């Protein structure tokens, strides 16, 4: 009898699951807003219809669906959410406390490491960052020669799987930073050449490992090689399925890295590229995109000039290199737009700077079908701002990630309210 009741209960629950109507997707309409779609012409007074996670309609003269939530954005400007091209968001909380740092592994060769496996959705830096208009970020490992694989995340979600847009994005190879205080001359050997030779040997080992696996699958007399997770992680890079993101800085090392990429026939993204302006044409001819490291640094060589890092993006962009900006941080990820703004002040076209924090990183990471611009069918990652997105004084009023309006409160706003109350008591 008890068994029959259990089956009856199971049957009723099954009926409820299959026949109860699902919750309808919410429709949000943003009206009277200036739209900067990044692709195509700007719309001075337009409408954006969001249904569920995506943009259903965008432009002028758009009919408003019934029963939609209306946001009158008079005086505001709609931009696509910005994308941080390299960060430690969710991987680093307090840099001076080792227990809160999860982007670095022991050892020199860790291709098997996946940064998103250590992601902390409750990091205090995430709400602070998204309140400044950044809606997605590359979270990258660091340390050693091969530090692991990065992933792209949305800056909203209760769990890592909820946040992940795409993982892995790239395998990270780190060459030494350019030495400060002097510039190496052309006849001096590139510092990274020896390290690239070591990586080449490792790639050859991975190719041999794969050949042995293939031979063993065809001939039972040949022993299958012992599983090697490090070599397994290199195979997608060797086959051109996963880009190799190379942290490279000096001009000589950049040349060596270009040669390595061409010889190994792998897809590549350069990160850092402090002296890229010296070899801009060579990078452009190689067709390798660049993600700049933080511009809140000193130049690698005083001979380059105090403004070398600020001029660098403009020079590479004019040479035809696809560029993107990054915070290279967790605690300072909120300052992403100001890196682009600095570059504009030193020669980068303003429209290109805006693309370098929206569309270009989306293209570089292979997610431009989802984000990077405001277009029909793309995810509704939208920022409504009172002014220019790259200006320091601009106030962000609304942020949407995958069609959901995000609470803009953070530790900063909590402190603001706390000290406001204190002032009121005086």
Backbone torsions as a table, in degrees:
resi	resn	phi	psi	omega
1	UNK	NA	-46.4	178.8
2	UNK	-61.5	-38.3	177.7
3	UNK	-63.2	-39.6	179.5
4	UNK	-64.9	-39.4	179.2
5	UNK	-63.8	-39.9	178.1
6	UNK	-61.1	-44.0	179.8
7	UNK	-66.1	-37.5	178.8
8	UNK	-64.5	-43.6	178.0
9	UNK	-62.2	-43.2	178.0
10	UNK	-60.6	-41.1	-178.9
11	UNK	-65.1	-42.4	-179.4
12	UNK	-66.1	-40.7	177.6
13	UNK	-63.3	-39.0	178.0
14	UNK	-62.2	-42.7	178.3
15	UNK	-62.7	-40.3	179.2
16	UNK	-62.5	-43.1	-179.4
17	UNK	-62.4	-43.0	-173.4
18	UNK	-83.6	-27.0	-172.0
19	UNK	-112.1	-13.4	175.9
20	UNK	-71.4	135.4	-179.5
21	UNK	-64.9	137.3	177.4
22	UNK	-74.1	153.6	178.2
23	UNK	-64.0	128.6	-177.6
24	UNK	-67.1	146.1	177.1
25	UNK	-67.2	133.4	-179.8
26	UNK	-72.3	140.2	176.2
27	UNK	-110.2	125.4	178.7
28	UNK	-118.6	134.3	179.1
29	UNK	-121.4	122.4	176.0
30	UNK	-99.8	119.5	-174.6
31	UNK	-116.0	163.4	174.5
32	UNK	54.7	38.3	-175.2
33	UNK	-115.3	141.9	170.6
34	UNK	-77.5	129.8	-174.5
35	UNK	-111.5	124.0	171.7
36	UNK	-106.6	92.0	-172.6
37	UNK	-77.6	-11.0	-175.7
38	UNK	78.6	-45.8	172.9
39	UNK	-105.5	137.7	-177.9
40	UNK	83.1	-174.2	-176.0
41	UNK	-83.6	150.3	174.7
42	UNK	-68.5	152.3	177.8
43	UNK	-114.5	118.2	-174.5
44	UNK	-68.2	-37.7	178.7
45	UNK	-143.3	101.7	-172.7
46	UNK	-132.4	-173.9	-177.6
47	UNK	-135.0	140.3	175.3
48	UNK	-123.2	123.3	177.7
49	UNK	-104.0	121.2	178.6
50	UNK	-109.4	123.6	174.3
51	UNK	-123.8	118.9	-176.3
52	UNK	66.6	-125.7	-176.7
53	UNK	-92.5	-9.4	-168.2
54	UNK	-122.1	164.0	175.0
55	UNK	-81.5	118.3	-179.0
56	UNK	-87.4	-40.5	177.7
57	UNK	-145.4	149.6	177.6
58	UNK	-154.1	138.5	178.8
59	UNK	140.0	-163.4	176.2
60	UNK	-97.8	160.5	178.9
61	UNK	55.9	44.0	177.4
62	UNK	-96.3	129.9	178.7
63	UNK	-73.2	141.7	-177.4
64	UNK	-92.5	122.4	179.2
65	UNK	-64.9	151.7	177.5
66	UNK	-71.5	154.1	178.0
67	UNK	60.4	25.6	178.0
68	UNK	-93.0	150.9	173.6
69	UNK	-79.9	123.7	-175.3
70	UNK	-101.6	130.1	172.3
71	UNK	-116.3	110.4	177.8
72	UNK	-80.4	110.0	-175.3
73	UNK	-103.9	33.3	177.3
74	UNK	-54.1	127.2	179.5
75	UNK	87.1	-2.3	-179.9
76	UNK	-107.5	161.9	179.5
77	UNK	-120.9	131.8	179.4
78	UNK	-95.5	126.8	176.2
79	UNK	-124.6	156.2	168.0
80	UNK	-68.1	148.8	177.4
81	UNK	-60.7	142.9	-178.8
82	UNK	-77.9	155.8	-178.7
83	UNK	-123.4	121.0	177.7
84	UNK	-80.7	121.5	-173.2
85	UNK	-76.7	-9.3	179.3
86	UNK	-172.0	120.1	-178.4
87	UNK	-152.9	174.7	170.5
88	UNK	-119.3	28.0	179.0
89	UNK	-58.8	130.9	-179.1
90	UNK	78.5	-2.8	-179.9
91	UNK	-115.6	-13.9	-178.2
92	UNK	-143.2	127.8	-178.2
93	UNK	-108.8	-57.8	178.9
94	UNK	-127.7	112.9	-170.6
95	UNK	-62.2	-25.0	-178.6
96	UNK	-87.1	-4.4	-179.9
97	UNK	-115.3	108.0	-172.9
98	UNK	-58.5	-33.8	-177.5
99	UNK	-65.3	-16.7	-179.9
100	UNK	-101.4	8.4	-179.1
101	UNK	-108.8	120.1	-175.6
102	UNK	-125.6	16.0	-178.4
103	UNK	-99.2	-1.4	-174.9
104	UNK	-124.5	129.5	177.4
105	UNK	-107.4	158.8	174.4
106	UNK	-74.9	155.9	179.8
107	UNK	92.2	163.2	-176.7
108	UNK	-93.3	-27.4	-173.4
109	UNK	-122.9	104.6	-177.5
110	UNK	-133.7	54.9	-178.5
111	UNK	-63.8	-20.4	-177.2
112	UNK	-78.6	-13.9	-177.5
113	UNK	-69.9	137.0	177.2
114	UNK	-122.0	114.5	-172.4
115	UNK	-59.2	-36.2	-175.4
116	UNK	-67.7	-15.0	177.5
117	UNK	-72.1	-18.1	179.6
118	UNK	-104.7	10.3	-173.3
119	UNK	-66.1	135.6	175.5
120	UNK	-111.0	104.3	-179.7
121	UNK	-63.9	-22.9	-176.3
122	UNK	-91.2	14.3	178.8
123	UNK	-59.1	134.8	-179.3
124	UNK	-67.2	-21.0	-178.1
125	UNK	-74.6	-23.1	-176.7
126	UNK	-67.3	-51.7	177.8
127	UNK	-63.3	-33.7	177.2
128	UNK	-63.4	-42.0	-177.5
129	UNK	-68.5	-47.4	-176.6
130	UNK	-68.9	-24.2	178.2
131	UNK	-67.9	-12.2	177.1
132	UNK	-103.1	15.3	172.3
133	UNK	96.4	6.6	176.9
134	UNK	-94.2	122.5	-174.9
135	UNK	-111.3	-12.6	179.5
136	UNK	-148.4	156.8	-178.1
137	UNK	-155.4	145.5	169.2
138	UNK	-81.2	125.7	175.6
139	UNK	-106.0	120.8	-168.2
140	UNK	-122.5	144.2	172.5
141	UNK	-79.3	164.8	179.3
142	UNK	-150.5	158.2	177.9
143	UNK	108.6	139.7	-179.0
144	UNK	78.3	-167.6	179.0
145	UNK	-85.9	-52.3	172.7
146	UNK	-112.9	110.0	-168.8
147	UNK	-93.0	-15.0	179.1
148	UNK	129.9	-163.3	-174.3
149	UNK	-116.3	141.0	-178.6
150	UNK	-96.1	169.2	175.3
151	UNK	-141.8	157.0	177.4
152	UNK	-102.7	130.6	-177.9
153	UNK	-126.0	152.0	164.7
154	UNK	-81.1	148.3	-179.2
155	UNK	-89.6	45.6	174.1
156	UNK	-160.3	139.0	177.2
157	UNK	152.1	150.8	-179.4
158	UNK	-82.7	-29.2	-176.8
159	UNK	-132.1	159.0	177.1
160	UNK	-54.3	-45.4	179.0
161	UNK	-59.3	-32.7	177.2
162	UNK	-65.1	-33.7	-174.0
163	UNK	-85.4	-28.8	-171.6
164	UNK	-68.9	126.1	173.6
165	UNK	-89.4	-47.3	-179.2
166	UNK	-157.0	130.0	179.5
167	UNK	-154.2	128.0	1.4
168	UNK	-81.3	161.7	174.8
169	UNK	-101.6	-44.9	-177.1
170	UNK	-157.3	157.6	170.7
171	UNK	-95.8	135.2	-171.5
172	UNK	-104.8	126.1	178.0
173	UNK	-117.9	127.0	-174.3
174	UNK	-114.6	117.2	172.3
175	UNK	-96.9	155.8	-175.8
176	UNK	-61.7	147.8	175.8
177	UNK	-67.0	153.0	177.1
178	UNK	-62.7	137.8	-178.8
179	UNK	-71.0	137.4	179.0
180	UNK	-77.3	155.2	170.9
181	UNK	94.9	-15.8	177.7
182	UNK	-157.1	165.0	176.8
183	UNK	-116.1	132.7	177.9
184	UNK	-73.9	141.3	179.2
185	UNK	-83.6	166.5	-173.3
186	UNK	-63.4	-28.7	-176.3
187	UNK	-87.3	-2.4	175.4
188	UNK	-83.9	143.2	-177.2
189	UNK	-67.4	143.2	177.9
190	UNK	-67.5	136.3	-176.3
191	UNK	-64.9	-31.2	-175.9
192	UNK	-85.1	-6.3	-175.5
193	UNK	-59.3	-46.0	-179.5
194	UNK	-62.0	-40.5	-179.6
195	UNK	-68.0	-37.9	178.2
196	UNK	-67.0	-34.5	175.0
197	UNK	-63.0	-37.2	177.9
198	UNK	-65.5	-40.7	178.5
199	UNK	-67.4	-38.5	177.2
200	UNK	-59.0	-42.9	177.5
201	UNK	-61.5	-40.5	179.0
202	UNK	-65.2	-40.2	177.0
203	UNK	-63.2	-40.3	178.0
204	UNK	-62.5	-39.5	177.1
205	UNK	-62.7	-39.5	179.3
206	UNK	-66.2	-39.1	178.4
207	UNK	-65.1	-42.5	178.3
208	UNK	-64.3	-41.3	177.7
209	UNK	-58.0	-43.6	-179.5
210	UNK	-67.6	-39.1	178.6
211	UNK	-63.1	-39.8	178.4
212	UNK	-65.3	-38.7	177.5
213	UNK	-63.8	-43.2	-179.3
214	UNK	-66.1	-42.3	179.5
215	UNK	-64.0	-40.7	179.7
216	UNK	-66.1	-32.0	179.0
217	UNK	-71.5	-22.6	-179.1
218	UNK	-97.1	-21.6	-176.6
219	UNK	-134.8	113.9	-176.8
220	UNK	-69.2	-13.2	178.1
221	UNK	-79.4	-15.3	179.9
222	UNK	-95.3	128.5	-178.9
223	UNK	-71.0	136.5	174.9
224	UNK	-70.2	130.7	-179.8
225	UNK	-64.4	150.6	178.3
226	UNK	-62.1	137.9	-178.1
227	UNK	-57.8	131.1	179.8
228	UNK	-127.3	104.7	-174.6
229	UNK	-65.4	-28.1	179.0
230	UNK	-70.2	-45.4	178.9
231	UNK	-69.3	-35.5	176.8
232	UNK	-59.6	-41.0	-178.9
233	UNK	-67.4	-22.1	-179.8
234	UNK	-82.9	-21.1	-174.2
235	UNK	-59.6	-44.6	178.0
236	UNK	-60.6	-30.7	178.0
237	UNK	-70.2	-46.0	-179.7
238	UNK	-60.9	-35.5	-179.3
239	UNK	-84.7	0.6	178.8
240	UNK	77.6	15.1	-179.7
241	UNK	-87.7	-24.9	-178.5
242	UNK	-129.2	125.9	-179.6
243	UNK	-67.2	154.7	172.9
244	UNK	-102.0	115.6	179.5
245	UNK	-96.0	110.8	-172.8
246	UNK	-102.5	117.9	172.6
247	UNK	-78.0	109.1	-174.0
248	UNK	-141.3	142.0	-168.7
249	UNK	-128.6	-55.1	-175.5
250	UNK	-75.8	157.0	-178.3
251	UNK	-59.8	-43.6	-179.1
252	UNK	-65.2	-41.0	178.3
253	UNK	-66.8	-34.4	177.1
254	UNK	-63.0	-44.2	177.9
255	UNK	-61.4	-43.5	179.6
256	UNK	-63.1	-38.7	-179.8
257	UNK	-68.0	-37.9	176.8
258	UNK	-61.9	-45.7	178.7
259	UNK	-61.2	-42.6	179.2
260	UNK	-61.0	-46.7	-179.0
261	UNK	-61.0	-43.1	-178.9
262	UNK	-68.9	-39.5	179.2
263	UNK	-68.8	-40.0	-177.7
264	UNK	-83.2	-12.3	179.2
265	UNK	55.5	49.5	177.8
266	UNK	-112.6	158.0	172.7
267	UNK	-78.0	143.7	-176.0
268	UNK	-140.8	152.5	169.6
269	UNK	-130.7	132.8	175.9
270	UNK	-95.6	139.8	177.4
271	UNK	-123.1	138.6	179.2
272	UNK	97.2	-85.9	172.8
273	UNK	51.6	49.9	-176.9
274	UNK	-57.7	-38.6	179.5
275	UNK	-105.8	30.3	179.1
276	UNK	-60.6	-30.9	-179.5
277	UNK	-60.4	-23.4	180.0
278	UNK	-77.1	-22.4	-176.8
279	UNK	-131.8	34.3	-174.3
280	UNK	-58.7	-43.4	-178.4
281	UNK	-65.1	-36.8	179.8
282	UNK	-67.2	-38.3	177.4
283	UNK	-66.3	-42.8	179.9
284	UNK	-63.1	-43.9	179.9
285	UNK	-63.8	-32.2	178.9
286	UNK	-76.9	-14.9	178.6
287	UNK	69.5	31.5	-177.9
288	UNK	-101.1	122.1	177.3
289	UNK	-72.8	160.6	-175.1
290	UNK	-128.3	133.4	169.1
291	UNK	-111.4	118.3	-177.4
292	UNK	-76.9	143.8	170.8
293	UNK	-74.4	177.4	-179.8
294	UNK	-53.5	137.3	175.0
295	UNK	-88.3	1.4	176.8
296	UNK	-85.0	53.1	-177.6
297	UNK	-140.1	167.6	171.7
298	UNK	-84.3	154.0	176.6
299	UNK	-65.1	151.5	-179.4
300	UNK	-64.6	-23.0	178.7
301	UNK	-141.5	131.5	178.8
302	UNK	-65.0	-24.4	177.5
303	UNK	-65.8	-23.7	179.2
304	UNK	-70.7	-21.5	-176.3
305	UNK	103.9	148.1	-177.7
306	UNK	-62.3	-26.8	-175.1
307	UNK	-99.3	15.0	-174.7
308	UNK	-58.4	-45.0	-178.9
309	UNK	-66.7	-31.5	-179.0
310	UNK	-76.4	-35.1	178.8
311	UNK	-75.8	-27.5	-172.8
312	UNK	-50.5	-50.5	-178.7
313	UNK	-60.5	-40.7	-179.6
314	UNK	-64.0	-40.8	179.9
315	UNK	-64.8	-45.7	-178.9
316	UNK	-67.3	-39.7	179.4
317	UNK	-62.7	-44.3	-179.8
318	UNK	-67.1	-25.2	177.8
319	UNK	-78.5	-11.0	178.5
320	UNK	102.4	13.7	178.9
321	UNK	-85.6	134.9	174.6
322	UNK	-77.9	125.1	-172.4
323	UNK	-121.3	156.6	173.5
324	UNK	-146.9	155.4	180.0
325	UNK	-106.1	159.4	177.4
326	UNK	-144.5	159.7	174.9
327	UNK	-87.3	-25.5	-175.5
328	UNK	54.7	35.2	-172.1
329	UNK	-155.8	178.0	168.3
330	UNK	-116.3	-52.7	-177.5
331	UNK	-68.9	-25.5	-179.4
332	UNK	-110.1	17.8	-179.2
333	UNK	-64.1	-27.1	179.2
334	UNK	-62.0	-18.0	-175.7
335	UNK	-91.4	11.6	-180.0
336	UNK	-48.8	-49.6	-176.9
337	UNK	-62.1	-24.2	-176.0
338	UNK	-79.3	-19.7	171.3
339	UNK	-66.1	-44.7	178.2
340	UNK	-64.0	-39.0	-179.3
341	UNK	-63.8	-40.1	177.5
342	UNK	-60.0	-42.1	-179.2
343	UNK	-64.9	-35.5	177.3
344	UNK	-62.8	-41.4	179.7
345	UNK	-63.9	-19.3	-178.6
346	UNK	-117.0	30.0	167.5
347	UNK	116.2	-12.8	179.7
348	UNK	-75.6	135.6	176.9
349	UNK	-59.4	135.8	-174.6
350	UNK	-62.4	-39.1	-180.0
351	UNK	-67.6	-37.6	177.6
352	UNK	-66.1	-35.5	178.2
353	UNK	-63.5	-41.0	178.7
354	UNK	-65.7	-39.8	176.9
355	UNK	-65.5	-30.6	-176.7
356	UNK	-74.4	-6.8	172.8
357	UNK	-117.0	7.1	-179.3
358	UNK	-133.9	-82.7	-172.5
359	UNK	-69.4	-45.3	-174.3
360	UNK	-64.3	-45.1	175.7
361	UNK	-61.7	-34.1	176.8
362	UNK	-62.8	-40.6	178.2
363	UNK	-68.8	-42.7	-178.9
364	UNK	-61.4	-37.8	-177.1
365	UNK	-93.4	3.8	174.5
366	UNK	72.7	30.5	179.1
367	UNK	-125.2	21.2	-177.9
368	UNK	-69.4	-10.4	171.6
369	UNK	-76.7	-13.2	-178.3
370	UNK	-108.5	-36.0	-170.4
371	UNK	-151.9	179.6	177.3
372	UNK	104.0	-17.6	178.4
373	UNK	-153.5	163.8	177.7
374	UNK	-96.8	100.8	-178.8
375	UNK	-140.9	152.9	177.8
376	UNK	-58.7	130.2	177.8
377	UNK	96.0	-16.7	179.1
378	UNK	-83.3	162.8	176.7
379	UNK	-59.5	141.7	-178.7
380	UNK	-82.7	71.1	171.6
381	UNK	-97.7	96.1	-168.0
382	UNK	-129.3	139.9	176.8
383	UNK	-120.0	129.6	174.8
384	UNK	-108.6	116.2	-174.2
385	UNK	-121.7	156.6	179.6
386	UNK	-80.6	-11.4	-179.0
387	UNK	-161.0	-154.5	-179.2
388	UNK	-61.3	127.8	-175.1
389	UNK	-61.5	-26.6	-176.4
390	UNK	-92.4	-3.3	-177.8
391	UNK	-84.2	140.8	-177.4
392	UNK	-62.6	-35.4	-174.9
393	UNK	-86.3	-5.7	-178.2
394	UNK	-65.7	135.8	179.3
395	UNK	-102.6	129.5	176.3
396	UNK	-88.6	123.3	-176.5
397	UNK	-99.2	-35.5	-179.9
398	UNK	-141.6	142.4	173.3
399	UNK	-132.3	129.4	176.4
400	UNK	-116.5	133.2	173.6
401	UNK	-125.3	120.2	-175.5
402	UNK	51.5	42.8	175.0
403	UNK	81.4	-3.9	-178.4
404	UNK	-103.8	127.9	177.4
405	UNK	-72.2	131.5	-172.6
406	UNK	-100.7	135.9	174.1
407	UNK	-62.7	127.2	-176.7
408	UNK	-92.0	7.4	177.5
409	UNK	-74.2	152.7	-178.5
410	UNK	-158.6	-175.1	176.3
411	UNK	-58.6	-34.8	-179.6
412	UNK	-63.6	-46.4	-178.7
413	UNK	-68.4	-32.4	176.5
414	UNK	-63.3	-45.4	177.9
415	UNK	-64.2	-38.4	179.5
416	UNK	-59.8	-48.1	-179.7
417	UNK	-65.4	-37.9	-179.8
418	UNK	-59.4	-47.3	-176.1
419	UNK	-80.6	-21.9	172.1
420	UNK	-63.0	-44.8	179.6
421	UNK	-62.8	-36.6	179.0
422	UNK	-65.1	-40.1	179.4
423	UNK	-66.8	-35.8	-179.5
424	UNK	-65.8	-28.6	-179.4
425	UNK	-74.7	-22.2	-177.4
426	UNK	-77.1	NA	NA
